[in-house]
Amino acid sequence: MNKQELKEKLKYSFCPYSKVQVAACAIYENGKEFYGVNCENPAFPSGLCAERSALFGSVVTGIEIGKFKEIHIISNSNRILYPCAACLQVITQFLKRDGKIFIYSNDLKLEESHTIKEFVPFQVREDDIKF
């Protein structure tokens, strides 16, 4: 995954209200990359974060949910901007159990990597809702 290419995707972010641009790249087990950006809406809960945009958009290609190995996230801030709780829940569904989350500052001077288990130690998984 090319960090500069991910950063260039920020220009497609639609964020006229918050001015916070976010781009994400979810990487499937075979290496295929799926990009997404955040898209805001005047009815604020109706917008979509970049992480969920990338993951949800991948479904149309016929991928198998739960087989992503990692997701990369960047924003227009020179600080680390962590995924929101809603995105983290979706990431737990799409990534493998040992999946990684990489987060970058806009200037690429800061970089963090975490497992999904580190972010969400107590996950709601598909098995939890089957009776």
Sequence and secondary structure as in RCSB ss.txt:
>XXXX:A:sequence
MNKQELKEKLKYSFCPYSKVQVAACAIYENGKEFYGVNCENPAFPSGLCAERSALFGSVVTGIEIGKFKEIHIIS
NSNRILYPCAACLQVITQFLKRDGKIFIYSNDLKLEESHTIKEFVPFQVREDDIKF
>XXXX:A:secstr
  HHHHHHGGGG B TTT   EEEEEEETTS EEEEE B  SSGGG B HHHHHHHHHGGGT  TT EEEEEEEE
SSSS     HHHHHHHHHHEEEEEEEEEE TTS  EEEEEHHHH SS   GGGG  
